[in-house]
Amino acid sequence: MRIVDIREVTLPIKSSIRNAYIDFSKMTLSLVAVVTDVIRDGKPVVGYGFNSNGRYGQGALIRERFRPRLLEAAPESLQDDSGANLDPHKVWACMMTNEKPGGHGERSVAVGTIDMAIWDAVAKIEGKPLFQLLAERYGSGTPNRQVFVYAAGGYYWPGQDLEALKREMQGYVDRGYTVVKKKIGGDTLANDMKRIEAVLSILPSGHKLAVDANGRFDLKTAIEYAKALSQYDLFWYEEAGDPLDYALQAELANHYAGPMATGENLFSMQDARNLIRYGGMRPDRDWLQFDCALSYGLVEYLRTLDMLKDHGWSPSRCIPHGGHQMSLAIAAGLGLGGNESYPDLFQPFGGFPDGVKVEGGYVTLPELPGIGFEGKADLYAEMKQLGEA
């Protein structure tokens, strides 16, 4: 078997929202289709992937570097031992041929996007949901199809007042979420506290709020927020400072006893390892948000999970950023702690297959081959257009 083609299209996911650092008015992503010569139900198997929000489309890198390497490779060099399927690890190694160590910037997103499509194709060729394939190859053998999800929202947007913020969060609660997240750092500390208290005022007993600074703060401001936030029982305090400022993160742990979260903007196992070594993260309470779609894909994520195990961390402390079905499948197959969700944003790429409901903060993944994109009609309409071009 072989890869016949790799197709990319750059699509807008623009929205009139902002966090503490960026706005999303010109945000794009890359959608990729990996077309194989394997036939199922009379059609070629096509794997699909896309990069998470918060970065931009990767078309140039995909077209100029990574697509040519895969299409020029000898087909057998990308196959598993049976010769009937792709080996994602061999595909990854081919993509990274002639790439120097370090420099984990945009190329990690381009590789992660193609890697997602490769795993989708591999699981479809096997005729299994990706979560089942992962559980059999790398997990306990039995996936946990029930996955915790939280609702990410609470962005700053034009004309928003406290009542509008409360209506947004109430909508997430009404849809079954037990944890909601809002942004901080895009206003004054005093106004952010008002926003926090407005959200807390509508949350039922047993529900929690997480807050996210998107890396905005210097150490002084991060500590000021930590002291103010300590009065609340928050689910977590996320990404207070620059994601590579491990000294800031480590010092912050001396001023905030509650759970903290970070990692979504680390793009390699080595970056993740430095966070664990030097960032003062606490495996009994803190959360890790590495996103495979931004960090070289699942092949690299597996290395990251192995590293975490070596350092005494459980995969259950990982709740990936991104809100996409790839991380849902990884969570179910490899025992992660859950996944981010964007109920109303970045559509049609966020969310779940049609008919999947949030119940008590959890979703149950359906038995769909591959990642399950075909179960989400609006998303698959975009994918099918590219895959059958």
C-alpha positions in Angstrom: 0.0 0.0 0.0 1.1 3.6 -0.5 0.2 7.2 0.0 -1.2 8.5 -3.2 -1.5 12.2 -2.3 -1.4 14.7 0.5 -3.7 17.7 0.1 -3.8 20.9 2.1 -6.2 23.8 2.2 -5.9 26.9 4.5 -9.3 27.8 6.0 -10.4 30.7 8.2 -11.6 30.2 11.8 -11.8 33.9 12.4 -13.8 35.2 15.3 -14.2 38.6 17.0 -12.8 37.4 20.3 -9.5 37.9 22.1 -7.6 36.6 25.0 -5.0 38.4 27.0 -2.5 38.2 24.2 -4.0 37.8 20.7 -7.3 38.3 18.9 -8.7 35.7 16.5 -10.0 38.0 13.7 -7.5 36.7 11.1 -6.9 33.2 12.5 -6.6 30.3 10.0 -5.8 26.6 10.1 -4.6 23.9 7.7 -6.9 21.0 6.8 -5.0 18.0 5.4 -6.2 14.9 3.5 -3.8 11.9 3.2 -5.1 9.8 0.3 -4.1 6.1 0.3 -4.5 3.4 -2.3 -6.3 1.1 0.2 -9.9 0.6 -0.8 -12.7 0.3 1.7 -16.4 0.2 0.7 -15.4 0.9 -2.9 -13.5 4.1 -2.0 -9.9 5.0 -1.2 -9.2 5.4 2.5 -8.5 9.0 3.3 -7.1 10.3 6.6 -7.8 13.8 7.8 -6.1 16.2 10.1 -6.0 19.9 11.1 -4.0 22.0 13.4 -5.4 23.5 16.7 -6.6 27.0 17.1 -4.1 29.6 18.3 -1.7 29.0 15.5 -2.1 29.6 11.8 -2.3 27.6 8.6 0.8 25.6 7.7 0.3 25.3 3.9 3.8 26.5 2.9 5.7 24.1 5.2 3.4 21.2 4.3 3.7 21.8 0.5 7.4 22.7 0.4 8.9 20.3 2.9 6.8 17.6 4.4 4.5 16.5 1.5 7.4 16.0 -1.0 9.4 13.9 1.5 6.5 11.5 2.0 5.5 11.3 -1.7 9.1 10.8 -2.8 9.8 8.1 -0.2 9.8 4.4 -1.3 6.3 3.1 -0.3 7.7 0.2 1.6 9.8 2.5 3.8 6.5 3.9 5.3 4.7 0.6 5.8 4.4 -1.5 8.9 5.7 -5.0 9.1 2.6 -6.5 7.4 3.0 -4.2 4.4 -0.8 -3.6 4.5 -0.8 -0.4 6.5 1.3 2.7 7.3 3.6 2.9 10.3 3.1 6.3 11.8 6.6 6.2 13.4 8.2 5.6 10.0 6.1 8.3 8.4 7.1 10.7 11.2 10.8 9.9 10.8 10.5 10.5 7.0 8.9 13.9 7.6 11.7 14.9 9.9 14.5 13.8 7.6 17.1 16.6 7.3 15.6 18.6 10.1 18.0 19.8 12.8 17.2 19.2 16.5 15.6 22.1 18.3 13.8 25.0 16.6 10.4 23.7 17.7 8.4 26.4 16.0 5.9 26.2 13.2 7.2 23.0 11.8 5.9 21.2 14.8 2.4 22.3 13.8 2.8 21.2 10.2 4.1 17.8 11.2 1.4 17.5 13.9 -1.3 18.2 11.3 -0.1 15.5 8.9 0.5 13.1 11.8 -3.2 13.4 12.8 -4.2 12.5 9.3 -1.8 9.5 9.2 -3.3 8.1 12.4 -6.8 8.6 11.1 -5.9 6.6 8.0 -4.1 3.9 9.9 -7.1 3.3 12.2 -9.5 3.3 9.3 -7.4 0.7 7.4 -7.5 -1.4 10.6 -11.3 -0.9 10.7 -11.2 0.4 14.3 -11.8 3.6 16.3 -8.4 5.2 16.9 -9.0 5.0 20.7 -9.3 1.2 20.4 -6.2 0.9 18.3 -4.2 3.1 20.8 -5.5 1.1 23.8 -4.4 -2.1 22.2 -1.0 -0.9 21.0 0.1 1.4 23.9 -2.5 1.3 26.7 -4.2 -1.3 28.8 -6.0 -2.9 25.9 -9.3 -1.6 26.9 -10.2 2.1 26.2 -12.3 4.2 28.5 -14.8 5.7 26.1 -16.1 8.1 28.7 -13.9 11.2 28.7 -14.0 14.3 30.9 -14.4 17.6 29.0 -14.6 21.2 30.1 -16.0 24.1 28.3 -13.5 26.7 27.2 -14.9 30.2 26.6 -15.1 33.5 28.5 -13.1 35.4 25.9 -13.1 39.2 25.8 -15.3 40.3 23.0 -16.8 43.7 21.9 -19.8 44.8 23.9 -19.5 42.1 26.4 -20.8 42.9 29.9 -21.1 40.7 33.0 -24.6 39.6 32.2 -23.5 38.4 28.7 -20.6 36.6 30.3 -23.0 34.9 32.8 -25.4 33.9 30.0 -22.5 32.3 28.1 -21.4 30.3 31.1 -24.9 29.3 32.0 -25.3 27.9 28.5 -22.3 25.6 29.1 -23.7 24.4 32.4 -27.1 23.8 30.8 -25.4 21.6 28.2 -23.9 19.3 30.8 -20.5 20.8 31.5 -19.3 20.8 35.2 -16.1 22.8 34.6 -16.0 26.1 32.6 -13.1 28.3 31.7 -12.7 32.0 31.2 -9.9 34.3 30.2 -8.0 36.7 32.5 -5.2 39.2 32.0 -7.0 41.1 29.2 -8.3 43.7 31.7 -7.4 45.1 35.0 -7.1 42.8 38.0 -10.1 44.5 39.6 -12.2 44.0 36.5 -11.1 40.4 36.1 -12.1 39.7 39.7 -15.6 41.0 38.9 -15.8 38.7 35.9 -14.7 35.7 38.0 -17.2 36.5 40.7 -20.0 36.9 38.1 -19.3 33.4 36.7 -19.0 31.9 40.2 -22.4 33.4 41.1 -24.1 31.2 38.5 -22.3 27.9 38.9 -24.2 25.2 40.8 -22.7 23.3 43.7 -20.0 20.9 42.5 -19.2 22.9 39.4 -15.8 24.7 39.0 -14.2 27.6 37.1 -10.8 27.5 35.5 -9.0 30.7 34.5 -6.4 31.3 31.8 -4.0 34.2 31.4 -2.5 32.9 28.1 1.0 33.7 29.1 0.5 37.4 29.6 2.0 38.1 33.1 5.5 38.9 34.3 6.4 37.4 37.7 5.1 40.3 39.7 1.7 40.4 38.0 1.4 36.6 38.1 1.9 36.6 41.9 -0.5 39.5 42.3 -3.1 37.4 40.5 -2.2 34.3 42.4 -2.9 36.1 45.7 -6.2 37.4 44.5 -7.2 34.0 43.0 -6.4 32.1 46.2 -9.7 33.2 47.7 -11.5 31.1 45.2 -11.7 27.3 44.8 -10.7 27.2 41.2 -10.2 24.2 38.9 -6.9 25.7 37.8 -4.9 28.9 37.2 -3.5 28.5 33.7 -0.4 29.7 31.8 0.3 32.7 34.0 3.6 33.6 32.3 5.6 33.0 29.1 5.4 29.2 28.5 9.2 28.9 28.3 9.8 30.9 31.5 10.1 27.8 33.8 11.6 29.9 36.6 8.5 32.0 36.7 6.3 28.9 36.8 8.4 27.4 39.6 8.4 30.6 41.7 4.6 30.9 41.2 4.1 27.5 42.9 5.4 29.2 46.1 2.6 31.7 46.0 -0.4 29.6 44.7 -1.4 26.4 46.5 -4.2 25.6 44.2 -3.9 23.6 40.9 -2.1 25.2 38.0 -2.0 24.2 34.3 0.3 24.9 31.4 2.0 23.3 28.4 -0.2 24.0 25.4 2.5 26.2 23.9 5.3 23.6 24.3 6.1 21.9 21.0 8.3 18.9 21.7 9.0 16.2 24.3 12.2 18.1 25.1 10.2 21.3 26.0 7.8 19.2 28.1 10.7 17.6 29.9 12.2 21.0 30.7 8.9 22.0 32.2 8.8 18.9 34.4 12.5 19.4 35.4 12.5 23.1 36.0 9.0 24.4 36.1 8.0 23.4 39.6 4.9 21.6 38.5 3.4 19.4 41.1 2.2 15.9 40.0 -0.4 15.7 42.8 -2.4 18.7 41.7 -1.2 20.4 38.6 -2.3 19.8 35.0 -0.4 19.4 31.7 -1.9 20.7 28.5 0.4 19.5 25.7 -1.5 19.4 22.4 -0.4 16.8 19.9 -1.7 18.8 16.9 0.7 21.6 17.8 3.7 19.5 18.9 4.7 17.1 16.1 1.7 14.8 16.5 0.9 11.6 18.4 4.2 10.0 17.7 5.9 12.8 19.7 3.1 12.7 22.3 3.8 9.1 23.0 7.4 10.0 23.7 6.1 12.8 26.0 4.0 10.3 27.9 6.9 8.0 28.4 9.0 10.9 29.7 6.2 11.8 32.2 6.1 8.2 33.5 9.8 8.3 34.0 9.4 11.5 36.1 6.5 10.1 38.2 3.6 11.7 36.4 0.4 9.9 35.5 -1.2 10.4 32.1 -4.3 11.2 34.0 -2.8 14.6 34.8 -2.9 15.5 31.1 -5.8 17.4 29.7 -4.8 18.6 26.2 -5.5 22.0 24.7 -7.3 22.3 21.4 -10.7 20.9 21.7 -10.4 18.4 18.8 -11.4 14.8 18.4 -7.8 13.6 18.0 -7.1 14.4 21.7 -10.4 12.9 22.7 -9.3 9.6 21.1 -6.0 9.8 22.8 -7.6 10.5 26.1 -9.9 7.5 25.7 -7.2 5.1 24.5 -4.3 6.1 26.7 -6.0 7.2 30.0 -5.6 10.9 29.9 -7.5 13.1 32.3 -9.8 14.6 29.8 -9.9 17.2 27.0 -10.7 20.8 26.3 -13.9 21.6 24.4 -15.1 24.7 22.5 -18.9 24.4 22.4 -19.5 27.5 20.4 -16.1 28.5 18.9 -13.8 27.5 16.0 -16.5 25.5 14.3 -16.8 23.2 12.5 -13.4 21.9 13.8 -14.2 21.8 17.5 -16.8 19.7 19.2 -17.9 16.1 19.0 -19.6 13.7 16.5 -23.3 14.5 16.0 -25.5 13.2 18.8 -22.7 13.0 21.4 -24.0 14.9 24.5 -22.1 16.1 27.6 -23.5 14.4 30.7 -22.1 15.3 34.1 -19.0 16.7 32.5 -18.3 13.6 30.4 -18.8 12.5 26.8 -19.0 8.9 25.6 -17.1 8.4 22.3 -19.1 6.5 19.6 -17.7 3.5 17.8 -16.6 5.2 14.6 -13.6 4.1 12.5 -10.5 6.3 12.8 -10.7 9.5 14.7 -14.5 9.7 14.0 -14.6 12.9 11.9 -17.2 11.4 9.6 -19.6 11.4 12.5 -19.7 15.3 12.5 -21.6 16.3 9.4 -20.5 19.9 9.2 -16.8 19.0 9.6 -16.9 16.1 7.3 -18.5 18.2 4.6 -15.3 20.3 4.6 -13.1 17.2 4.7 -14.9 15.3 2.0 -14.5 18.2 -0.4 -10.8 18.1 0.0 -10.4 14.3 0.2 -12.4 13.7 -3.0 -11.0 16.6 -5.0 
